[in-house]
Amino acid sequence: MHFPKRGCENDILRLDRIDEIFTDCYNCYVLNYRERGVLMTYRTKGTCSMAIQVELTPDHTIEHVEFVGGCSGNTQGVAILVKGMKAEEAIEKIEGIRCGNKPTSCPDQLAKALRAALDEEMGKR
């Protein structure tokens, strides 16, 4: 699946079909629930990337990850390495990674996106 190369505009991330948009104090989420799992766009905070688009299968396997913005080589590498991994395993491996003096990083933001997708997916059952 190919995701549109768009960032957040006015706190709304646009996809072809949007099932739900919600926000918390820090992020904007767009969720598309499919028979195949969850497609989520997560607006990042504190990193060079603007958003992360994640597709999970019903058994929480990471089908696809695409970063919008950020350091191209690093974000492509992270996306390829987590593909096929269970979301829970990826969170365990990448959560808390920092970028220089920043309190977060693109991998850490991916962990937050995966956790948010899992939380929402579990809430829909």
Helices and strands as residue ranges (DSSP letters): E 20-23, E 28-34, E 37-43, E 49-56, E 62-69, H 72-82, H 87-94, H 106-123
